[in-house]
Amino acid sequence: MHVLVEGSGGSSGWPQPGCRCASCLRTAADGSMRRRSTIVVDGVVRLGAGTAEGGTAEGGTAEGGTAEGGDAAGYRVGAIAGGWDVTAPDGGRLLYPGGPGAVPVPPEGAAPYDVAFLDLLGDPTQLGLLRARGLITAGTVTAVAFADHRVPSERELTRRCGFWQVRLMGDGDAVTGARSAQNVFKGFTRTRRVLVLGGARSGKSERAELRLAGEPDVTYVATASDGAGDPEWAARVAAHRARRPAWWRTAETTELAGVLATARGALLIDGIGTWLAAVLGQCGGWDDPGERLAGMIAELVGAWRQTSAYVVAVSDETGLGVVPATPAGRLFRDELGRLNQALAAESDEAELVVAGRVLPLDAW
């Protein structure tokens, strides 16, 4: 199967004509341009957004097949919920979204795809679900379709493709030898530990979730209480739960060292600050932390250093505000600052989120 990418941008390209948003202006200033997403399979079947001969599905078009499904020179082109399913004469299979925001939903029992284009700016978690279903495998060439101003810049899109492990293809690029996806990231060392720092309502939790959106096996480790007896806190917890993909598992625990030592999939720990507050209470450390707190922190840092899991942890950056007025507040700030330093020193990546913007913290 040979797939030519005629265009890789949104339904109106990127930058979008006449749009004066920061993303479009930034992209135009950089001299970058992506035409509206369209691909051609083996020179026979064309898929993309807009209106063209062959029928439409969720805003998409198929030339060479019909919206209900049909044959063109031996190619089976079928409309599925949210997109298109193409099978070539040699058995090669391709998945393509119907348009920006569309999420293709292959039917139960579908075979794995050789090539999959997805609108990951619309819903990145679809990638994790397709991987969990076995429809996107290590042998699937997976690429972004409909890249547009829903992401701040090409640089940020490149960064996301890196931690999702998908291709960012440009206009004129081609996919050949579909079953070679394992070579796409040849030499790529998988990140194992990521620390995401930020203040209150900075967007740090959303950033951590975005990082793991493409993972098929994720455990969300909640270190805070469920808010029983505190309606406002319970509402916050419920909002976090509602935002997470339904197939993620949830573990409510402060036994982080044990979780890190035994986990083999991906972990999202949210967060280190609530863990510290909990263990301070457990060891009576609000007045005098003593050796017990030091031992629990050392155990956590040691497990973080040796974990075999892909783990993203969220922590509060508390040191940028005023000095807390109480001894307990100052103790918490100081202990969390030192713990953040220790975890960052043992992390493959660390980043600071400020007002929803991400500042990578380069290793020294």
C-alpha positions as CSV (number, residue, x, y, z in Angstrom):
1,M,0.0,0.0,0.0
2,H,1.3,3.4,-1.0
3,V,-0.4,6.4,0.6
4,L,0.4,9.9,-0.7
5,V,-0.4,12.8,1.6
6,E,-1.7,15.6,-0.7
7,G,-2.6,17.7,2.3
8,S,-2.3,17.4,6.1
9,G,-4.0,20.5,7.5
10,G,-7.5,21.3,8.7
11,S,-10.6,21.6,6.5
12,S,-9.3,25.0,5.4
13,G,-5.6,24.3,5.8
14,W,-3.2,25.7,8.4
15,P,-2.9,28.6,8.7
16,Q,-6.5,29.1,8.0
17,P,-7.2,31.9,5.5
18,G,-8.4,35.0,7.2
19,C,-7.8,33.7,10.7
20,R,-5.9,35.9,13.0
21,C,-5.6,33.5,16.0
22,A,-2.2,33.3,17.6
23,S,-1.6,29.8,16.1
24,C,-2.4,30.8,12.5
25,L,-0.3,34.0,12.7
26,R,2.6,32.2,14.3
27,T,2.5,29.4,11.6
28,A,2.3,32.0,8.8
29,A,5.3,33.9,10.3
30,D,7.3,30.7,10.4
31,G,6.6,30.2,6.7
32,S,4.8,26.9,7.3
33,M,1.7,25.9,5.4
34,R,-0.5,22.8,5.3
35,R,-3.2,22.3,2.7
36,R,-6.5,20.7,3.8
37,S,-6.1,17.0,4.6
38,T,-6.4,14.7,1.6
39,I,-4.7,11.4,0.9
40,V,-4.5,9.1,-2.2
41,V,-4.1,5.4,-1.8
42,D,-2.1,3.7,-4.6
43,G,-3.3,6.4,-7.0
44,V,-6.8,4.9,-6.9
45,V,-8.7,6.1,-3.9
46,R,-8.8,9.7,-2.6
47,L,-10.0,10.5,0.9
48,G,-10.3,13.9,2.5
49,A,-12.6,16.7,3.8
50,G,-14.9,18.7,1.6
51,T,-17.3,17.7,-1.2
52,A,-16.3,15.4,-4.0
53,E,-17.6,12.7,-6.2
54,G,-18.2,9.4,-4.3
55,G,-20.3,10.6,-1.4
56,T,-19.7,11.9,2.1
57,A,-19.5,10.6,5.6
58,E,-19.1,12.9,8.6
59,G,-17.8,15.7,6.3
60,G,-15.4,13.4,4.5
61,T,-15.3,12.3,0.9
62,A,-14.2,9.2,-0.9
63,E,-13.4,9.1,-4.6
64,G,-13.2,5.6,-6.1
65,G,-15.8,4.2,-3.7
66,T,-19.2,5.0,-2.3
67,A,-20.3,6.2,1.1
68,E,-22.2,3.0,1.6
69,G,-19.2,0.9,0.6
70,G,-18.1,-0.2,-2.8
71,D,-15.3,-1.5,-5.0
72,A,-12.9,0.5,-7.2
73,A,-10.3,-1.5,-9.1
74,G,-10.4,-4.1,-6.3
75,Y,-10.4,-1.6,-3.4
76,R,-13.1,-1.9,-0.9
77,V,-14.0,1.6,0.4
78,G,-16.5,1.5,3.3
79,A,-18.1,4.2,5.4
80,I,-17.9,3.5,9.1
81,A,-19.0,5.7,12.0
82,G,-16.7,8.7,12.0
83,G,-14.7,7.8,8.9
84,W,-13.5,5.5,6.2
85,D,-12.2,1.9,6.1
86,V,-10.2,0.9,3.0
87,T,-9.0,-2.5,2.1
88,A,-6.6,-2.8,-0.8
89,P,-6.4,-5.8,-3.2
90,D,-3.3,-7.1,-1.4
91,G,-5.2,-7.0,1.9
92,G,-3.6,-3.8,3.2
93,R,-6.0,-1.9,5.5
94,L,-6.3,1.9,6.1
95,L,-8.4,4.0,8.5
96,Y,-9.2,7.6,7.9
97,P,-11.4,10.1,9.7
98,G,-14.4,11.7,8.1
99,G,-13.3,15.2,8.9
100,P,-12.0,17.5,11.6
101,G,-13.3,16.3,15.0
102,A,-14.5,12.9,13.6
103,V,-13.5,9.8,15.5
104,P,-13.6,6.6,13.4
105,V,-15.2,3.7,15.2
106,P,-14.3,0.4,13.5
107,P,-16.9,-2.4,14.1
108,E,-16.2,-5.2,16.5
109,G,-14.1,-7.9,15.0
110,A,-12.3,-5.6,12.6
111,A,-8.8,-6.6,11.7
112,P,-5.7,-4.4,12.6
113,Y,-4.9,-1.6,10.3
114,D,-1.7,-1.2,8.4
115,V,-2.1,2.6,8.1
116,A,-4.2,4.8,10.3
117,F,-4.7,8.6,10.1
118,L,-6.5,10.2,13.1
119,D,-7.5,13.6,14.1
120,L,-5.6,13.6,17.4
121,L,-6.2,17.3,18.0
122,G,-9.9,16.6,18.3
123,D,-9.7,13.5,20.6
124,P,-6.2,12.1,21.3
125,T,-7.7,9.3,23.5
126,Q,-9.1,7.6,20.5
127,L,-5.5,6.4,19.8
128,G,-5.3,4.7,23.2
129,L,-8.6,3.0,22.7
130,L,-7.7,1.7,19.2
131,R,-4.4,0.4,20.6
132,A,-6.3,-1.2,23.5
133,R,-8.6,-2.9,21.0
134,G,-5.6,-4.2,19.0
135,L,-6.6,-2.3,15.9
136,I,-3.5,-0.1,16.0
137,T,-0.4,-2.2,16.7
138,A,3.3,-1.9,16.7
139,G,3.1,-2.6,12.9
140,T,0.7,0.2,12.2
141,V,1.9,3.4,10.6
142,T,-0.1,6.0,12.5
143,A,-0.2,9.6,11.5
144,V,-2.0,12.9,12.3
145,A,-4.7,14.2,10.0
146,F,-6.3,17.6,10.1
147,A,-3.5,19.5,11.8
148,D,-4.6,23.0,12.4
149,H,-4.9,25.9,14.8
150,R,-6.3,23.7,17.6
151,V,-2.7,23.3,18.6
152,P,-0.5,26.4,19.4
153,S,2.3,25.7,17.0
154,E,4.1,23.2,14.8
155,R,6.7,22.7,17.6
156,E,4.0,21.7,20.1
157,L,2.4,19.4,17.6
158,T,5.8,17.8,17.0
159,R,6.3,17.4,20.8
160,R,2.9,15.7,21.1
161,C,3.5,13.3,18.2
162,G,6.7,12.3,20.0
163,F,5.0,11.2,23.2
164,W,2.1,9.7,21.4
165,Q,4.6,7.8,19.1
166,V,2.8,8.8,15.9
167,R,4.1,10.3,12.6
168,L,3.7,14.0,11.8
169,M,3.5,14.0,8.0
170,G,3.7,17.0,5.8
171,D,2.1,17.8,2.4
172,G,3.7,15.6,-0.3
173,D,5.0,12.9,2.2
174,A,4.2,9.3,1.5
175,V,3.7,6.1,3.5
176,T,5.3,3.1,1.8
177,G,5.8,-0.4,3.2
178,A,3.0,-0.2,5.7
179,R,4.2,-2.9,8.0
180,S,7.3,-1.0,9.0
181,A,6.0,1.3,11.7
182,Q,8.3,-0.3,14.2
183,N,11.1,1.4,12.3
184,V,9.6,4.8,12.6
185,F,11.0,5.4,16.1
186,K,14.1,3.2,15.6
187,G,16.7,4.4,18.1
188,F,14.0,6.3,20.0
189,T,14.5,5.8,23.8
190,R,11.1,5.6,25.5
191,T,10.6,8.2,28.2
192,R,10.0,6.4,31.5
193,R,9.5,9.1,34.1
194,V,7.9,12.5,33.5
195,L,7.3,15.2,36.2
196,V,4.7,17.8,35.4
197,L,4.8,20.9,37.6
198,G,2.5,23.8,37.9
199,G,0.4,26.0,40.2
200,A,-3.3,25.8,40.9
201,R,-5.4,25.8,37.8
202,S,-2.3,26.0,35.6
203,G,-3.4,23.1,33.4
204,K,-0.9,20.6,34.7
205,S,-3.3,17.8,35.2
206,E,-4.7,18.2,31.7
207,R,-1.1,18.2,30.3
208,A,-0.4,14.9,32.1
209,E,-3.5,13.3,30.7
210,L,-2.7,14.5,27.2
211,R,0.7,12.8,27.5
212,L,-0.9,9.5,28.2
213,A,-3.8,9.8,25.7
214,G,-2.2,7.3,23.3
215,E,-1.5,4.6,25.8
216,P,-3.6,1.4,25.7
217,D,-3.1,0.5,29.4
218,V,-3.3,3.4,31.9
219,T,-3.8,3.4,35.7
220,Y,-4.8,6.7,37.2
221,V,-3.4,6.9,40.7
222,A,-5.4,9.3,42.8
223,T,-3.6,10.3,46.0
224,A,-6.3,12.6,47.3
225,S,-9.4,11.7,49.3
226,D,-12.7,11.2,47.5
227,G,-14.1,14.3,49.2
228,A,-16.7,12.6,51.3
229,G,-18.2,15.2,53.6
230,D,-16.8,18.1,51.5
231,P,-19.1,18.9,48.6
232,E,-16.7,21.3,46.9
233,W,-13.8,18.9,47.0
234,A,-16.0,16.1,45.8
235,A,-17.1,18.2,42.8
236,R,-13.4,18.7,41.9
237,V,-12.8,14.9,42.2
238,A,-15.8,14.2,40.0
239,A,-14.6,16.7,37.3
240,H,-11.3,14.9,37.2
241,R,-13.0,11.5,36.9
242,A,-15.3,12.7,34.1
243,R,-12.4,14.0,32.1
244,R,-10.5,10.6,32.1
245,P,-11.1,8.0,29.4
246,A,-13.6,5.4,30.5
247,W,-11.2,2.5,30.0
248,W,-8.5,3.8,32.3
249,R,-8.3,2.1,35.7
250,T,-8.3,4.1,38.9
251,A,-6.3,3.3,42.1
252,E,-7.0,5.5,45.1
253,T,-3.9,5.0,47.3
254,T,-1.0,6.7,48.9
255,E,1.2,3.6,48.6
256,L,3.1,5.1,45.7
257,A,6.3,3.2,46.2
258,G,4.5,-0.1,45.9
259,V,2.6,1.0,42.9
260,L,5.7,2.1,41.1
261,A,7.5,-1.1,42.0
262,T,4.8,-3.4,40.6
263,A,3.2,-1.5,37.7
264,R,4.1,-2.5,34.1
265,G,1.8,-0.3,32.1
266,A,1.4,3.4,32.2
267,L,0.7,5.4,35.4
268,L,-0.6,8.9,35.9
269,I,0.0,10.0,39.5
270,D,-2.1,13.0,40.5
271,G,-0.6,14.2,42.6
272,I,2.6,14.4,44.6
273,G,1.4,17.3,46.7
274,T,-1.7,15.5,48.0
275,W,0.5,12.5,48.6
276,L,2.8,14.5,50.8
277,A,-0.1,16.1,52.7
278,A,-1.5,12.6,53.4
279,V,1.8,11.1,54.6
280,L,2.5,14.1,56.8
281,G,-0.8,13.3,58.5
282,Q,0.0,9.6,58.7
283,C,3.3,10.1,60.4
284,G,2.3,13.0,62.6
285,G,4.8,15.1,60.7
286,W,3.0,18.5,60.7
287,D,4.7,19.4,63.9
288,D,7.9,17.4,63.7
289,P,8.4,15.4,60.4
290,G,11.2,13.3,61.9
291,E,12.8,10.3,60.4
292,R,9.6,8.5,59.4
293,L,8.7,11.2,56.8
294,A,12.3,11.2,55.5
295,G,12.1,7.4,55.1
296,M,8.8,7.5,53.2
297,I,10.2,10.2,50.9
298,A,13.4,8.2,50.3
299,E,11.3,5.1,49.6
300,L,9.2,7.0,47.0
301,V,12.2,8.5,45.3
302,G,13.9,5.1,45.1
303,A,10.8,3.5,43.6
304,W,10.6,6.4,41.1
305,R,14.2,5.8,40.1
306,Q,13.8,2.1,39.5
307,T,10.3,1.8,38.1
308,S,9.7,-0.2,34.9
309,A,6.4,1.6,34.2
310,Y,5.9,4.6,32.0
311,V,4.9,7.1,34.7
312,V,3.7,10.7,34.5
313,A,3.4,12.5,37.9
314,V,1.7,15.8,38.6
315,S,3.1,18.0,41.4
316,D,2.4,21.5,42.7
317,E,4.9,24.2,42.3
318,T,4.3,26.0,45.6
319,G,7.4,28.1,45.9
320,L,6.4,31.0,43.7
321,G,3.9,32.7,46.0
322,V,4.2,34.5,49.3
323,V,5.7,32.9,52.3
324,P,3.0,30.9,54.1
325,A,1.8,32.5,57.3
326,T,1.7,29.2,59.4
327,P,4.5,26.8,60.4
328,A,2.5,24.0,58.8
329,G,2.2,25.9,55.5
330,R,6.0,26.6,55.5
331,L,6.8,23.0,56.3
332,F,4.6,21.7,53.5
333,R,6.1,24.2,51.0
334,D,9.7,23.3,52.0
335,E,9.2,19.6,52.0
336,L,7.3,19.6,48.6
337,G,10.0,21.8,47.1
338,R,12.7,19.4,48.1
339,L,10.7,16.4,47.0
340,N,10.1,18.0,43.6
341,Q,13.8,18.5,43.2
342,A,14.6,14.9,44.0
343,L,12.0,13.6,41.6
344,A,13.0,16.0,38.8
345,A,16.6,14.9,39.2
346,E,15.6,11.3,38.5
347,S,13.1,12.1,35.7
348,D,13.7,11.6,32.0
349,E,11.6,14.8,31.4
350,A,10.2,17.6,33.5
351,E,8.1,20.5,32.5
352,L,6.4,23.5,34.1
353,V,2.9,24.5,33.1
354,V,2.0,28.1,33.5
355,A,-1.4,29.5,32.4
356,G,-1.8,26.4,30.2
357,R,1.5,27.0,28.5
358,V,4.3,24.4,28.8
359,L,7.9,25.2,29.5
360,P,10.1,22.1,29.1
361,L,12.8,21.9,31.8
362,D,15.9,20.7,30.1
363,A,18.1,18.2,31.9
364,W,21.4,19.7,33.2
